[in-house]
Amino acid sequence: MIADTAVLEKALGHTFRNRELLERALTHKSRIYEKSAEGQLSADNEQMEFLGDAILGFVASESLVRQFASFPEGRLSKLKAHLVSAAHLHHVAKALDLGEYLLLGRGEELSGGRAKKALLSDAVEALIAALYLDGGLDAAKPFIETRILGSFVPPDETSEHTVTDYKSALQEMAQAKKLPPPRYVIVAEDGPEHSKTFTVEVRVGKEFISRAQGMSKKAAGQMAAQEVLQKIMSA
């Protein structure tokens, strides 16, 4: 390990019985390629990211419903999208100094992998899976609630910080779910020049598609992005 994992375990609030789970959660696929070339077999953290993402989504949903029982589903989905986004998990990883613990291949190391947003956010999800596999929800849930959800206060609907940039939220969600980037197409323009209505279609891969109308291309794109974001969240 690059840094003393005892320090990381203290920050996680859990001492691992199976330390191989912790090592795997911190191991990037670039490291495995090199190990395989040297005849050493091991496993990277990609499958653990998958499991950690599901556990994070469940705990975040449960916490939001419990804390904000009066909120409609749409608003809860927006808040959840923020909490599980790569951008938010990147901040969590930096607070843990997680980059110092990653096991990387030489090429990834030289290219600045310890500071890459995608690697760090993925590693947070892998750590959640490691905690769950080693100690169940009793180990994973306190870490998620303390380090990721924190004492989350939802923004006021009139605040400039309210989650209204659905296009950015959709971009982050697609990245977090390892989906293709969103594609926007203006499919129709109706009405007179001074009062046009625009129809915008957004696609994320072949499965998630939506169309929306607005008085501007931007407004239509935002509404279409919101609908696709909600489809992904409920999939």
MIDOSE-1310 file (N, C-alpha, C; in nm, 2 decimals, decimal comma, always signed):
residues 235
miad	+0,08/-0,12/+0,00/+0,00/+0,00/+0,00/+0,09/+0,13/+0,00; +0,04/+0,23/-0,06/+0,12/+0,35/-0,07/+0,12/+0,42/+0,07; +0,00/+0,43/+0,13/-0,01/+0,49/+0,26/-0,06/+0,39/+0,36; -0,05/+0,43/+0,49/-0,09/+0,34/+0,60/-0,24/+0,32/+0,60
tavl	-0,29/+0,20/+0,57/-0,43/+0,18/+0,56/-0,50/+0,19/+0,69; -0,43/+0,18/+0,80/-0,49/+0,19/+0,93/-0,55/+0,33/+0,95; -0,49/+0,43/+0,89/-0,54/+0,57/+0,89/-0,67/+0,57/+0,82; -0,67/+0,51/+0,70/-0,80/+0,50/+0,62/-0,91/+0,43/+0,69
ekal	-0,87/+0,32/+0,75/-0,97/+0,24/+0,83/-1,04/+0,32/+0,94; -0,95/+0,40/+1,01/-1,01/+0,49/+1,11/-1,11/+0,59/+1,05; -1,07/+0,64/+0,94/-1,16/+0,74/+0,87/-1,29/+0,67/+0,82; -1,28/+0,54/+0,78/-1,40/+0,47/+0,74/-1,48/+0,42/+0,86
ghtf	-1,42/+0,42/+0,98/-1,49/+0,38/+1,10/-1,51/+0,22/+1,10; -1,41/+0,15/+1,04/-1,42/+0,01/+1,03/-1,28/-0,05/+1,02; -1,25/-0,16/+1,10/-1,13/-0,23/+1,08/-1,17/-0,36/+1,01; -1,10/-0,39/+0,90/-1,14/-0,50/+0,82/-1,09/-0,63/+0,87
rnre	-1,18/-0,73/+0,88/-1,14/-0,87/+0,91/-1,07/-0,93/+0,79; -1,13/-0,91/+0,67/-1,07/-0,96/+0,55/-1,00/-0,84/+0,48; -0,87/-0,83/+0,50/-0,80/-0,72/+0,44/-0,79/-0,72/+0,29; -0,81/-0,84/+0,23/-0,81/-0,85/+0,09/-0,92/-0,77/+0,02
ller	-1,03/-0,76/+0,09/-1,14/-0,68/+0,04/-1,10/-0,53/+0,03; -1,03/-0,48/+0,13/-0,99/-0,34/+0,13/-0,88/-0,32/+0,02; -0,79/-0,42/+0,00/-0,69/-0,40/-0,10/-0,76/-0,41/-0,24; -0,85/-0,49/-0,26/-0,92/-0,50/-0,39/-0,99/-0,37/-0,42
alth	-1,06/-0,31/-0,32/-1,13/-0,19/-0,34/-1,04/-0,08/-0,38; -0,92/-0,08/-0,35/-0,82/+0,02/-0,38/-0,74/-0,01/-0,51; -0,77/-0,12/-0,57/-0,69/-0,17/-0,68/-0,75/-0,13/-0,82; -0,68/-0,05/-0,89/-0,73/+0,00/-1,03/-0,69/-0,11/-1,13
ksri	-0,77/-0,12/-1,24/-0,75/-0,22/-1,34/-0,61/-0,21/-1,40; -0,56/-0,09/-1,41/-0,42/-0,08/-1,47/-0,32/-0,16/-1,39; -0,34/-0,17/-1,26/-0,25/-0,25/-1,18/-0,26/-0,40/-1,21; -0,38/-0,45/-1,24/-0,40/-0,59/-1,27/-0,34/-0,63/-1,40
yeks	-0,35/-0,54/-1,50/-0,28/-0,57/-1,63/-0,13/-0,60/-1,61; -0,07/-0,52/-1,53/+0,07/-0,54/-1,50/+0,10/-0,67/-1,43; +0,01/-0,69/-1,33/+0,03/-0,82/-1,25/+0,01/-0,94/-1,34; -0,09/-0,93/-1,43/-0,12/-1,05/-1,52/+0,00/-1,07/-1,61
aegq	+0,06/-0,96/-1,66/+0,18/-0,97/-1,74/+0,30/-1,04/-1,67; +0,30/-1,02/-1,54/+0,41/-1,07/-1,46/+0,37/-1,21/-1,40; +0,26/-1,27/-1,44/+0,22/-1,40/-1,40/+0,15/-1,40/-1,26; +0,11/-1,28/-1,21/+0,04/-1,28/-1,08/-0,10/-1,25/-1,10
lsad	-0,19/-1,33/-1,05/-0,33/-1,31/-1,07/-0,39/-1,24/-0,95; -0,48/-1,14/-0,98/-0,54/-1,07/-0,87/-0,67/-1,01/-0,93; -0,74/-0,92/-0,86/-0,87/-0,87/-0,90/-0,87/-0,72/-0,88; -0,94/-0,65/-0,97/-0,95/-0,50/-0,96/-1,08/-0,47/-0,89
neqm	-1,11/-0,34/-0,88/-1,23/-0,29/-0,81/-1,35/-0,26/-0,89; -1,35/-0,30/-1,02/-1,46/-0,27/-1,10/-1,60/-0,33/-1,06; -1,59/-0,46/-1,03/-1,72/-0,53/-0,98/-1,76/-0,47/-0,85; -1,67/-0,43/-0,76/-1,70/-0,37/-0,63/-1,76/-0,23/-0,65
eflg	-1,72/-0,16/-0,76/-1,79/-0,03/-0,79/-1,93/-0,05/-0,82; -1,96/-0,16/-0,89/-2,10/-0,19/-0,93/-2,19/-0,22/-0,81; -2,13/-0,30/-0,72/-2,21/-0,33/-0,59/-2,22/-0,21/-0,51; -2,11/-0,13/-0,49/-2,11/-0,01/-0,41/-2,21/+0,09/-0,45
dail	-2,22/+0,11/-0,59/-2,32/+0,20/-0,64/-2,46/+0,17/-0,60; -2,49/+0,04/-0,61/-2,63/-0,01/-0,57/-2,65/+0,02/-0,42; -2,55/-0,01/-0,34/-2,57/+0,00/-0,19/-2,59/+0,15/-0,16; -2,50/+0,24/-0,22/-2,51/+0,38/-0,20/-2,65/+0,43/-0,24
gfva	-2,70/+0,39/-0,36/-2,83/+0,43/-0,40/-2,94/+0,40/-0,31; -2,93/+0,27/-0,25/-3,04/+0,23/-0,16/-3,03/+0,31/-0,03; -2,91/+0,33/+0,03/-2,90/+0,40/+0,15/-2,94/+0,54/+0,14; -2,90/+0,61/+0,03/-2,93/+0,75/+0,00/-3,08/+0,76/-0,01
sesl	-3,14/+0,67/-0,09/-3,29/+0,68/-0,11/-3,36/+0,66/+0,03; -3,32/+0,57/+0,11/-3,39/+0,54/+0,24/-3,37/+0,67/+0,33; -3,25/+0,72/+0,33/-3,22/+0,84/+0,41/-3,31/+0,96/+0,37; -3,31/+0,98/+0,24/-3,39/+1,10/+0,19/-3,54/+1,09/+0,22
vrqf	-3,59/+0,96/+0,20/-3,73/+0,94/+0,23/-3,76/+0,96/+0,38; -3,67/+0,91/+0,46/-3,69/+0,92/+0,60/-3,68/+1,07/+0,65; -3,59/+1,15/+0,59/-3,57/+1,28/+0,64/-3,67/+1,38/+0,58; -3,71/+1,36/+0,45/-3,79/+1,45/+0,38/-3,92/+1,38/+0,33
asfp	-3,99/+1,33/+0,42/-4,11/+1,25/+0,38/-4,21/+1,33/+0,30; -4,21/+1,46/+0,31/-4,31/+1,54/+0,24/-4,27/+1,58/+0,10; -4,15/+1,55/+0,06/-4,10/+1,59/-0,07/-4,16/+1,50/-0,18; -4,19/+1,55/-0,29/-4,24/+1,47/-0,40/-4,13/+1,39/-0,46
egrl	-4,16/+1,28/-0,54/-4,06/+1,19/-0,59/-3,96/+1,26/-0,68; -4,01/+1,36/-0,76/-3,92/+1,43/-0,85/-3,81/+1,51/-0,77; -3,84/+1,57/-0,66/-3,74/+1,64/-0,59/-3,65/+1,55/-0,52; -3,70/+1,44/-0,47/-3,61/+1,34/-0,40/-3,51/+1,29/-0,50
sklk	-3,56/+1,26/-0,63/-3,47/+1,21/-0,73/-3,35/+1,31/-0,76; -3,39/+1,44/-0,76/-3,28/+1,54/-0,79/-3,18/+1,54/-0,68; -3,23/+1,54/-0,56/-3,14/+1,54/-0,44/-3,05/+1,42/-0,44; -3,11/+1,30/-0,47/-3,03/+1,18/-0,48/-2,93/+1,18/-0,59
ahlv	-2,96/+1,24/-0,70/-2,87/+1,25/-0,82/-2,75/+1,33/-0,77; -2,77/+1,43/-0,69/-2,65/+1,51/-0,65/-2,57/+1,43/-0,55; -2,63/+1,36/-0,46/-2,56/+1,29/-0,35/-2,47/+1,17/-0,41; -2,52/+1,11/-0,51/-2,45/+0,99/-0,57/-2,37/+1,03/-0,69
saah	-2,36/+1,16/-0,73/-2,29/+1,20/-0,85/-2,14/+1,18/-0,83; -2,07/+1,17/-0,94/-1,92/+1,16/-0,94/-1,86/+1,28/-0,88; -1,92/+1,40/-0,90/-1,86/+1,52/-0,85/-1,87/+1,52/-0,70; -1,98/+1,48/-0,64/-1,99/+1,47/-0,49/-1,90/+1,37/-0,43
lhhv	-1,89/+1,25/-0,50/-1,81/+1,14/-0,45/-1,66/+1,18/-0,46; -1,63/+1,26/-0,56/-1,49/+1,31/-0,57/-1,45/+1,39/-0,45; -1,54/+1,48/-0,41/-1,51/+1,56/-0,28/-1,50/+1,47/-0,16; -1,58/+1,36/-0,15/-1,56/+1,27/-0,04/-1,43/+1,20/-0,05
akal	-1,39/+1,16/-0,17/-1,26/+1,09/-0,18/-1,14/+1,19/-0,14; -1,15/+1,31/-0,18/-1,04/+1,41/-0,15/-1,04/+1,43/+0,00; -1,15/+1,43/+0,07/-1,15/+1,45/+0,21/-1,09/+1,33/+0,29; -1,09/+1,21/+0,22/-1,03/+1,09/+0,28/-0,88/+1,08/+0,24
dlge	-0,84/+1,17/+0,15/-0,70/+1,15/+0,09/-0,69/+1,02/+0,02; -0,80/+0,98/-0,05/-0,81/+0,84/-0,10/-0,70/+0,82/-0,21; -0,66/+0,92/-0,28/-0,56/+0,90/-0,39/-0,43/+0,84/-0,33; -0,40/+0,87/-0,21/-0,28/+0,82/-0,15/-0,28/+0,67/-0,13
ylll	-0,39/+0,61/-0,13/-0,41/+0,47/-0,10/-0,43/+0,38/-0,23; -0,45/+0,44/-0,34/-0,48/+0,37/-0,46/-0,36/+0,28/-0,51; -0,39/+0,16/-0,56/-0,29/+0,08/-0,62/-0,31/+0,09/-0,77; -0,21/+0,15/-0,83/-0,22/+0,18/-0,98/-0,11/+0,12/-1,05
grge	-0,13/+0,10/-1,18/-0,03/+0,06/-1,27/+0,07/+0,18/-1,30; +0,19/+0,15/-1,35/+0,29/+0,25/-1,37/+0,24/+0,36/-1,46; +0,17/+0,32/-1,57/+0,12/+0,42/-1,67/+0,02/+0,51/-1,61; -0,07/+0,45/-1,53/-0,17/+0,54/-1,47/-0,11/+0,63/-1,36
elsg	-0,01/+0,57/-1,29/+0,06/+0,65/-1,19/+0,12/+0,78/-1,26; +0,19/+0,75/-1,37/+0,26/+0,86/-1,44/+0,17/+0,96/-1,50; +0,04/+0,92/-1,53/-0,05/+1,01/-1,59/-0,14/+1,09/-1,49; -0,10/+1,08/-1,36/-0,17/+1,15/-1,26/-0,30/+1,09/-1,21
grak	-0,30/+0,95/-1,21/-0,42/+0,88/-1,17/-0,47/+0,90/-1,03; -0,38/+0,94/-0,94/-0,42/+0,96/-0,80/-0,51/+1,08/-0,78; -0,51/+1,17/-0,88/-0,59/+1,29/-0,87/-0,71/+1,29/-0,97; -0,73/+1,18/-1,04/-0,84/+1,17/-1,14/-0,97/+1,16/-1,08
kall	-1,06/+1,24/-1,12/-1,20/+1,24/-1,06/-1,27/+1,11/-1,08; -1,26/+1,04/-1,19/-1,33/+0,92/-1,22/-1,27/+0,81/-1,13; -1,14/+0,80/-1,12/-1,08/+0,69/-1,04/-1,12/+0,71/-0,89; -1,12/+0,83/-0,84/-1,14/+0,86/-0,70/-1,29/+0,83/-0,67
sdav	-1,38/+0,88/-0,75/-1,52/+0,85/-0,73/-1,56/+0,70/-0,74; -1,50/+0,63/-0,83/-1,52/+0,49/-0,84/-1,46/+0,42/-0,72; -1,35/+0,46/-0,67/-1,29/+0,40/-0,55/-1,38/+0,41/-0,43; -1,45/+0,53/-0,41/-1,54/+0,55/-0,30/-1,65/+0,44/-0,31
eali	-1,71/+0,42/-0,43/-1,81/+0,31/-0,44/-1,75/+0,18/-0,41; -1,63/+0,15/-0,45/-1,57/+0,02/-0,42/-1,55/+0,00/-0,27; -1,51/+0,11/-0,21/-1,49/+0,10/-0,06/-1,63/+0,07/+0,01; -1,73/+0,13/-0,04/-1,87/+0,10/+0,02/-1,89/-0,05/+0,00
aaly	-1,86/-0,11/-0,11/-1,88/-0,26/-0,13/-1,80/-0,34/-0,04; -1,67/-0,29/-0,02/-1,58/-0,36/+0,07/-1,63/-0,36/+0,21; -1,68/-0,25/+0,25/-1,74/-0,24/+0,39/-1,86/-0,33/+0,41; -1,94/-0,33/+0,30/-2,06/-0,42/+0,31/-2,02/-0,57/+0,31
ldgg	-1,93/-0,61/+0,23/-1,89/-0,75/+0,22/-1,82/-0,79/+0,35; -1,75/-0,70/+0,41/-1,68/-0,74/+0,53/-1,76/-0,73/+0,66; -1,86/-0,63/+0,66/-1,93/-0,61/+0,79/-2,08/-0,59/+0,77; -2,13/-0,61/+0,64/-2,27/-0,59/+0,62/-2,31/-0,44/+0,62
ldaa	-2,44/-0,42/+0,62/-2,49/-0,28/+0,62/-2,45/-0,21/+0,75; -2,43/-0,28/+0,86/-2,38/-0,22/+0,98/-2,25/-0,15/+0,97; -2,17/-0,19/+0,87/-2,04/-0,13/+0,84/-2,05/-0,02/+0,73; -2,13/-0,05/+0,63/-2,14/+0,04/+0,52/-2,23/+0,16/+0,54
kpfi	-2,34/+0,14/+0,61/-2,44/+0,25/+0,63/-2,38/+0,36/+0,71; -2,31/+0,34/+0,82/-2,26/+0,46/+0,90/-2,16/+0,54/+0,81; -2,08/+0,47/+0,73/-1,98/+0,55/+0,65/-2,06/+0,63/+0,55; -2,16/+0,57/+0,48/-2,24/+0,65/+0,38/-2,31/+0,77/+0,45
etri	-2,37/+0,74/+0,56/-2,45/+0,85/+0,63/-2,36/+0,96/+0,68; -2,24/+0,92/+0,73/-2,15/+1,02/+0,78/-2,07/+1,10/+0,68; -2,01/+1,02/+0,59/-1,91/+1,08/+0,50/-1,98/+1,13/+0,37; -2,08/+1,06/+0,32/-2,14/+1,10/+0,19/-2,27/+1,18/+0,21
lgsf	-2,36/+1,13/+0,29/-2,48/+1,21/+0,31/-2,46/+1,32/+0,41; -2,39/+1,30/+0,52/-2,36/+1,40/+0,62/-2,49/+1,46/+0,67; -2,48/+1,58/+0,72/-2,60/+1,65/+0,77/-2,66/+1,73/+0,66; -2,71/+1,65/+0,55/-2,75/+1,72/+0,43/-2,88/+1,80/+0,45
vppd	-2,87/+1,92/+0,40/-2,98/+2,01/+0,41/-3,02/+2,05/+0,27; -3,14/+2,01/+0,22/-3,18/+2,04/+0,09/-3,19/+2,19/+0,06; -3,15/+2,23/-0,06/-3,16/+2,37/-0,10/-3,30/+2,41/-0,11; -3,33/+2,54/-0,07/-3,46/+2,60/-0,09/-3,50/+2,61/-0,23
etse	-3,62/+2,59/-0,27/-3,66/+2,59/-0,41/-3,63/+2,73/-0,48; -3,63/+2,83/-0,40/-3,60/+2,96/-0,45/-3,45/+3,00/-0,45; -3,37/+2,91/-0,40/-3,23/+2,94/-0,39/-3,16/+2,92/-0,52; -3,05/+2,99/-0,54/-2,98/+2,98/-0,67/-2,90/+2,85/-0,67
htvt	-2,89/+2,78/-0,55/-2,82/+2,65/-0,54/-2,91/+2,53/-0,57; -3,04/+2,56/-0,59/-3,13/+2,45/-0,62/-3,09/+2,37/-0,74; -3,10/+2,24/-0,74/-3,06/+2,15/-0,85/-3,16/+2,17/-0,96; -3,12/+2,26/-1,05/-3,21/+2,29/-1,17/-3,13/+2,26/-1,30
dyks	-3,00/+2,24/-1,29/-2,92/+2,21/-1,41/-2,93/+2,06/-1,44; -3,04/+2,02/-1,50/-3,06/+1,88/-1,52/-2,96/+1,82/-1,62; -2,92/+1,91/-1,71/-2,82/+1,86/-1,81/-2,69/+1,82/-1,75; -2,64/+1,90/-1,66/-2,52/+1,86/-1,58/-2,54/+1,74/-1,50
alqe	-2,66/+1,74/-1,43/-2,69/+1,62/-1,34/-2,69/+1,49/-1,42; -2,75/+1,50/-1,54/-2,77/+1,39/-1,63/-2,63/+1,34/-1,68; -2,54/+1,44/-1,71/-2,41/+1,41/-1,76/-2,33/+1,33/-1,65; -2,34/+1,38/-1,52/-2,28/+1,31/-1,41/-2,33/+1,17/-1,38
maqa	-2,47/+1,16/-1,39/-2,53/+1,03/-1,37/-2,49/+0,93/-1,47; -2,49/+0,97/-1,60/-2,45/+0,88/-1,71/-2,30/+0,83/-1,69; -2,22/+0,93/-1,64/-2,08/+0,89/-1,62/-2,07/+0,79/-1,50; -2,15/+0,82/-1,39/-2,15/+0,73/-1,28/-2,20/+0,59/-1,31
kklp	-2,30/+0,59/-1,40/-2,36/+0,46/-1,43/-2,28/+0,39/-1,55; -2,18/+0,46/-1,60/-2,10/+0,40/-1,71/-2,18/+0,39/-1,83; -2,27/+0,49/-1,86/-2,35/+0,49/-1,98/-2,29/+0,59/-2,08; -2,33/+0,58/-2,21/-2,28/+0,67/-2,30/-2,32/+0,82/-2,27
ppry	-2,25/+0,92/-2,31/-2,28/+1,05/-2,28/-2,41/+1,09/-2,35; -2,49/+1,18/-2,28/-2,62/+1,22/-2,34/-2,60/+1,29/-2,48; -2,69/+1,27/-2,57/-2,69/+1,34/-2,70/-2,82/+1,41/-2,72; -2,81/+1,54/-2,75/-2,92/+1,63/-2,77/-2,94/+1,66/-2,92
viva	-3,07/+1,65/-2,96/-3,10/+1,68/-3,10/-3,23/+1,77/-3,10; -3,23/+1,88/-3,18/-3,35/+1,96/-3,20/-3,43/+1,89/-3,31; -3,54/+1,84/-3,27/-3,62/+1,76/-3,37/-3,73/+1,84/-3,43; -3,77/+1,95/-3,38/-3,88/+2,03/-3,44/-3,87/+2,18/-3,39
edgp	-3,91/+2,27/-3,47/-3,93/+2,41/-3,44/-4,07/+2,45/-3,49; -4,16/+2,49/-3,41/-4,29/+2,52/-3,45/-4,33/+2,66/-3,41; -4,42/+2,72/-3,49/-4,47/+2,85/-3,45/-4,40/+2,96/-3,53; -4,45/+3,09/-3,52/-4,39/+3,20/-3,59/-4,26/+3,24/-3,53
ehsk	-4,18/+3,31/-3,60/-4,04/+3,34/-3,56/-4,03/+3,41/-3,43; -4,13/+3,49/-3,40/-4,12/+3,57/-3,27/-4,17/+3,48/-3,15; -4,23/+3,37/-3,18/-4,29/+3,29/-3,07/-4,28/+3,14/-3,10; -4,15/+3,09/-3,12/-4,13/+2,95/-3,15/-4,14/+2,86/-3,03
tftv	-4,18/+2,74/-3,06/-4,17/+2,63/-2,96/-4,07/+2,53/-3,02; -3,97/+2,49/-2,93/-3,87/+2,39/-2,97/-3,89/+2,26/-2,91; -3,87/+2,15/-2,98/-3,88/+2,02/-2,93/-3,74/+1,96/-2,94; -3,69/+1,91/-2,82/-3,55/+1,86/-2,81/-3,56/+1,72/-2,76
evrv	-3,49/+1,63/-2,83/-3,48/+1,49/-2,79/-3,34/+1,47/-2,73; -3,34/+1,39/-2,62/-3,21/+1,35/-2,56/-3,21/+1,20/-2,55; -3,09/+1,15/-2,58/-3,07/+1,00/-2,57/-2,95/+0,97/-2,49; -2,96/+0,87/-2,40/-2,85/+0,82/-2,33/-2,84/+0,67/-2,37
gkef	-2,76/+0,64/-2,46/-2,76/+0,50/-2,52/-2,88/+0,47/-2,60; -2,92/+0,35/-2,60/-3,04/+0,31/-2,68/-3,17/+0,30/-2,59; -3,14/+0,29/-2,46/-3,25/+0,26/-2,37/-3,32/+0,38/-2,31; -3,25/+0,49/-2,29/-3,31/+0,61/-2,22/-3,33/+0,72/-2,32
isra	-3,45/+0,75/-2,36/-3,48/+0,85/-2,46/-3,60/+0,93/-2,41; -3,60/+1,07/-2,44/-3,71/+1,15/-2,40/-3,71/+1,27/-2,49; -3,83/+1,33/-2,51/-3,85/+1,45/-2,58/-3,93/+1,55/-2,50; -3,90/+1,68/-2,51/-3,97/+1,78/-2,44/-3,98/+1,91/-2,52
qgms	-4,08/+1,99/-2,49/-4,10/+2,11/-2,56/-4,07/+2,23/-2,47; -4,02/+2,34/-2,53/-4,00/+2,46/-2,45/-4,00/+2,58/-2,54; -4,00/+2,70/-2,48/-4,00/+2,82/-2,56/-3,86/+2,86/-2,60; -3,76/+2,78/-2,55/-3,62/+2,80/-2,60/-3,56/+2,67/-2,61
kkaa	-3,45/+2,66/-2,69/-3,38/+2,53/-2,70/-3,33/+2,49/-2,56; -3,28/+2,58/-2,49/-3,22/+2,55/-2,35/-3,33/+2,49/-2,26; -3,44/+2,56/-2,26/-3,55/+2,51/-2,17/-3,60/+2,37/-2,21; -3,61/+2,35/-2,34/-3,66/+2,22/-2,38/-3,55/+2,11/-2,35
gqma	-3,43/+2,14/-2,37/-3,32/+2,05/-2,34/-3,31/+2,02/-2,19; -3,34/+2,12/-2,10/-3,34/+2,09/-1,96/-3,45/+2,00/-1,92; -3,57/+2,02/-1,98/-3,69/+1,94/-1,94/-3,67/+1,80/-1,99; -3,61/+1,78/-2,11/-3,59/+1,65/-2,16/-3,48/+1,57/-2,08
aqev	-3,38/+1,65/-2,04/-3,28/+1,59/-1,95/-3,33/+1,55/-1,82; -3,43/+1,63/-1,76/-3,49/+1,59/-1,63/-3,56/+1,46/-1,65; -3,64/+1,44/-1,76/-3,72/+1,32/-1,77/-3,63/+1,20/-1,79; -3,52/+1,21/-1,86/-3,42/+1,10/-1,88/-3,36/+1,07/-1,75
lqki	-3,32/+1,17/-1,67/-3,26/+1,15/-1,54/-3,35/+1,07/-1,45; -3,47/+1,10/-1,45/-3,57/+1,03/-1,36/-3,58/+0,89/-1,41; -3,58/+0,86/-1,54/-3,59/+0,73/-1,60/-3,47/+0,64/-1,55; -3,35/+0,70/-1,56/-3,23/+0,63/-1,52/-3,24/+0,60/-1,37
msa	-3,28/+0,70/-1,29/-3,29/+0,68/-1,14/-3,38/+0,57/-1,10; -3,49/+0,55/-1,18/-3,59/+0,45/-1,14/-3,57/+0,32/-1,21; -3,47/+0,31/-1,30/-3,44/+0,18/-1,37/-3,39/+0,07/-1,28
